[in-house]
Amino acid sequence: MTSDMCRNGTMVSLSDMCGHGSYGLSINLTEVIWKKMVKEAHPNKKEYQVDLLLYLFIICVCIYINFC
Protein backbone atom coordinates (compact mmCIF):
# COMPACT_ATOMS: atom_id res chain seq x y z
CA MET A 1 0.00 0.00 0.00
CA THR A 2 1.34 3.41 -0.90
CA SER A 3 1.53 6.38 1.43
CA ASP A 4 -0.98 8.31 -0.68
CA MET A 5 -4.42 7.33 -1.86
CA CYS A 6 -6.69 8.97 -4.39
CA ARG A 7 -10.06 10.19 -3.16
CA ASN A 8 -12.34 12.15 -5.53
CA GLY A 9 -9.41 12.85 -7.86
CA THR A 10 -7.20 14.42 -5.17
CA MET A 11 -4.28 12.86 -3.37
CA VAL A 12 -4.87 12.27 0.33
CA SER A 13 -2.06 11.15 2.60
CA LEU A 14 -2.55 8.40 5.15
CA SER A 15 -1.85 10.87 7.95
CA ASP A 16 -4.81 12.97 6.76
CA MET A 17 -7.01 9.89 6.72
CA CYS A 18 -5.88 8.88 10.22
CA GLY A 19 -6.60 12.26 11.80
CA HIS A 20 -3.02 13.56 11.92
CA GLY A 21 -3.55 16.03 9.11
CA SER A 22 -2.26 19.06 10.98
CA TYR A 23 1.17 17.46 11.44
CA GLY A 24 1.37 16.48 7.78
CA LEU A 25 0.15 19.89 6.68
CA SER A 26 2.70 21.73 8.81
CA ILE A 27 5.54 19.52 7.55
CA ASN A 28 4.47 20.01 3.92
CA LEU A 29 4.11 23.79 4.29
CA THR A 30 7.48 24.06 6.03
CA GLU A 31 9.16 22.00 3.33
CA VAL A 32 7.58 24.04 0.53
CA ILE A 33 8.57 27.35 2.12
CA TRP A 34 12.11 26.14 2.90
CA LYS A 35 12.68 24.82 -0.63
CA LYS A 36 11.31 28.04 -2.13
CA MET A 37 13.77 30.08 -0.05
CA VAL A 38 16.66 27.85 -1.16
CA LYS A 39 15.60 28.20 -4.81
CA GLU A 40 15.50 31.98 -4.46
CA ALA A 41 18.97 31.96 -2.92
CA HIS A 42 20.29 29.67 -5.67
CA PRO A 43 18.48 30.33 -8.97
CA ASN A 44 20.96 28.10 -10.82
CA LYS A 45 19.78 24.48 -10.73
CA LYS A 46 23.28 23.11 -10.05
CA GLU A 47 23.83 25.46 -7.10
CA TYR A 48 20.42 24.46 -5.72
CA GLN A 49 21.30 20.77 -5.93
CA VAL A 50 24.69 21.32 -4.31
CA ASP A 51 23.03 23.20 -1.44
CA LEU A 52 20.50 20.40 -0.89
CA LEU A 53 23.26 17.76 -0.99
CA LEU A 54 25.27 19.72 1.58
CA TYR A 55 22.19 19.91 3.81
CA LEU A 56 21.61 16.17 3.41
CA PHE A 57 25.27 15.46 4.22
CA ILE A 58 25.10 17.55 7.40
CA ILE A 59 21.91 15.77 8.49
CA CYS A 60 23.51 12.36 7.84
CA VAL A 61 26.61 13.27 9.85
CA CYS A 62 24.46 14.47 12.75
CA ILE A 63 22.44 11.24 12.70
CA TYR A 64 25.63 9.16 12.56
CA ILE A 65 27.15 11.03 15.49
CA ASN A 66 23.93 10.68 17.46
CA PHE A 67 23.80 6.89 17.04
CA CYS A 68 27.49 6.14 17.57
C-alpha positions as CSV (number, residue, x, y, z in Angstrom):
1,M,0.0,0.0,0.0
2,T,1.3,3.4,-0.9
3,S,1.5,6.4,1.4
4,D,-1.0,8.3,-0.7
5,M,-4.4,7.3,-1.9
6,C,-6.7,9.0,-4.4
7,R,-10.1,10.2,-3.2
8,N,-12.3,12.1,-5.5
9,G,-9.4,12.8,-7.9
10,T,-7.2,14.4,-5.2
11,M,-4.3,12.9,-3.4
12,V,-4.9,12.3,0.3
13,S,-2.1,11.2,2.6
14,L,-2.5,8.4,5.1
15,S,-1.8,10.9,7.9
16,D,-4.8,13.0,6.8
17,M,-7.0,9.9,6.7
18,C,-5.9,8.9,10.2
19,G,-6.6,12.3,11.8
20,H,-3.0,13.6,11.9
21,G,-3.6,16.0,9.1
22,S,-2.3,19.1,11.0
23,Y,1.2,17.5,11.4
24,G,1.4,16.5,7.8
25,L,0.1,19.9,6.7
26,S,2.7,21.7,8.8
27,I,5.5,19.5,7.5
28,N,4.5,20.0,3.9
29,L,4.1,23.8,4.3
30,T,7.5,24.1,6.0
31,E,9.2,22.0,3.3
32,V,7.6,24.0,0.5
33,I,8.6,27.3,2.1
34,W,12.1,26.1,2.9
35,K,12.7,24.8,-0.6
36,K,11.3,28.0,-2.1
37,M,13.8,30.1,0.0
38,V,16.7,27.9,-1.2
39,K,15.6,28.2,-4.8
40,E,15.5,32.0,-4.5
41,A,19.0,32.0,-2.9
42,H,20.3,29.7,-5.7
43,P,18.5,30.3,-9.0
44,N,21.0,28.1,-10.8
45,K,19.8,24.5,-10.7
46,K,23.3,23.1,-10.0
47,E,23.8,25.5,-7.1
48,Y,20.4,24.5,-5.7
49,Q,21.3,20.8,-5.9
50,V,24.7,21.3,-4.3
51,D,23.0,23.2,-1.4
52,L,20.5,20.4,-0.9
53,L,23.3,17.8,-1.0
54,L,25.3,19.7,1.6
55,Y,22.2,19.9,3.8
56,L,21.6,16.2,3.4
57,F,25.3,15.5,4.2
58,I,25.1,17.5,7.4
59,I,21.9,15.8,8.5
60,C,23.5,12.4,7.8
61,V,26.6,13.3,9.9
62,C,24.5,14.5,12.8
63,I,22.4,11.2,12.7
64,Y,25.6,9.2,12.6
65,I,27.1,11.0,15.5
66,N,23.9,10.7,17.5
67,F,23.8,6.9,17.0
68,C,27.5,6.1,17.6
